[in-house]
Amino acid sequence: MSKPKSYKTADEYIIKVPRFNEDAGFYATAKSSAVMSRIKAKNTKAEVMLRKALWHYGYRYRLYSKKVIGKPDIIFAKYKVAVFVDGDFWHGYDWEHKKKTFSTNKAYWIPKIERNMQRDMEVTQTLIRQGWSVIRFWEHEIKKSLEGCVGEVMVKLKNIM
């Protein structure tokens, strides 16, 4: 199956994600629809854990700033540090293995996740060009090693201060 492409320039393309509706041939069971409706975009468990730990150590930050491209989960505007907490499923953790496991609606989910991954790279590159330091964590990293993730943010901030 080839990916639908929309070209920006000769070397670069944006992955097109088809609309998820019955007319396009995509179907969801009532159970899967109910599960998907409960997924949060903000204040996920991993984000809250990281924020509480940073606050505990005395670091003050802003959340989801619309002024910064990509609306990072946490920003330290004074030091131009943006922190993203990427959900394992939505941002394609272990993608080469995971994309083989989809059994339904592959034509939707594969381009959807790959576009999310592409957008993450674009946002990171743009922020770096604008002078920001970007830190990205997978949600499982925070849940497994919260202190290590907090330490990484602290080291980055101390190096800039």
C-alpha positions in Angstrom: 0.0 0.0 0.0 1.5 3.3 -1.0 1.1 6.4 1.2 -0.9 9.3 -0.2 1.4 12.3 -0.7 1.0 16.0 -0.7 4.2 17.8 -1.8 5.5 20.9 -0.1 8.7 21.1 -2.2 10.4 18.7 -4.6 12.2 16.9 -1.7 9.5 17.1 1.0 5.9 15.8 1.3 3.2 15.9 3.8 1.4 12.6 4.6 -2.3 12.9 3.8 -4.6 11.3 6.4 -8.0 10.2 5.1 -11.1 11.2 6.9 -12.4 8.6 9.3 -15.9 8.0 8.3 -18.1 5.3 6.8 -18.1 6.9 3.4 -14.3 6.4 3.3 -14.8 2.8 4.3 -13.7 3.1 7.9 -15.9 1.6 10.7 -15.6 1.6 14.5 -17.5 -0.6 16.9 -19.5 0.9 19.7 -17.0 -0.4 22.2 -13.9 1.0 20.4 -15.7 4.3 19.9 -16.4 4.5 23.6 -12.8 3.8 24.4 -11.4 6.3 22.0 -13.8 9.0 23.3 -12.1 8.8 26.7 -8.6 9.5 25.4 -7.3 12.8 26.7 -5.1 15.2 24.7 -4.1 17.3 27.8 -3.3 16.4 31.4 -2.4 12.8 30.7 -1.1 10.7 33.6 2.5 11.0 32.4 2.3 14.8 31.9 0.9 15.3 35.4 3.5 13.1 37.0 6.3 15.1 35.3 4.8 18.4 36.1 4.3 17.6 39.8 7.9 16.3 40.1 9.3 19.5 38.4 7.1 21.7 40.7 8.3 19.7 43.7 11.9 20.7 42.8 10.9 24.3 42.5 10.7 24.7 38.7 7.9 26.9 37.4 6.6 26.6 33.9 3.7 27.3 31.6 1.4 24.8 29.9 0.4 24.3 26.3 1.4 27.8 25.2 -0.3 28.7 21.9 2.4 31.3 21.3 5.0 28.5 20.8 4.7 26.3 17.7 3.5 22.8 18.5 1.9 23.8 21.8 4.5 22.1 24.0 3.2 20.3 27.1 5.5 22.3 29.3 7.6 25.4 28.5 10.2 27.4 30.3 9.8 30.5 28.3 12.6 32.5 30.0 15.1 29.8 29.0 13.4 28.8 25.7 13.0 25.1 26.7 10.1 23.2 25.4 9.1 19.8 26.8 6.8 17.3 25.0 5.3 14.2 26.5 4.5 11.9 23.5 2.0 9.2 23.9 3.4 5.8 22.9 0.5 5.0 20.5 -0.2 8.4 19.0 3.4 9.4 18.3 4.6 6.0 17.0 6.8 4.4 19.7 8.4 1.2 18.2 6.5 2.0 15.0 8.1 -0.5 12.6 6.9 -3.3 14.8 3.5 -1.7 15.8 2.3 -0.8 12.4 2.3 -4.5 11.4 -0.1 -5.3 14.2 -3.1 -3.2 13.0 -5.9 -5.5 12.0 -8.7 -3.0 11.2 -8.7 0.4 9.5 -5.0 0.2 8.5 -5.5 2.6 5.6 -6.4 5.2 8.2 -4.2 4.4 11.2 -0.9 4.0 9.5 -1.0 7.4 7.7 -2.5 9.0 10.9 0.4 7.9 13.1 3.0 8.5 10.5 1.7 12.1 10.0 1.9 12.6 13.8 5.5 11.5 13.7 6.3 13.7 10.7 4.6 16.7 12.5 6.7 16.0 15.6 9.9 16.2 13.6 8.8 19.4 11.8 7.9 21.1 15.1 11.2 20.1 16.7 13.2 21.4 13.8 11.3 24.6 13.7 11.7 25.2 17.4 15.5 24.5 17.2 15.8 27.0 14.3 14.0 29.5 16.6 16.6 29.0 19.3 14.6 26.7 21.6 15.9 23.6 23.3 13.5 20.7 22.8 13.1 17.7 25.1 10.8 14.9 24.1 9.8 12.0 26.4 7.8 8.9 25.7 5.0 8.4 28.2 6.4 5.0 29.2 9.8 6.6 30.0 8.1 9.0 32.5 6.1 6.2 34.1 9.1 3.9 34.3 11.8 6.5 35.2 10.3 9.7 36.4 13.4 10.8 38.3 15.6 10.3 35.2 13.3 12.4 33.1 13.1 15.1 35.7 16.9 15.0 35.9 17.2 15.5 32.2 15.1 18.6 32.3 17.0 19.9 35.3 20.3 19.4 33.6 19.1 21.2 30.5 17.8 24.2 32.5 21.0 24.4 34.6 23.2 24.4 31.5 21.2 27.4 30.1 20.8 29.4 33.4 
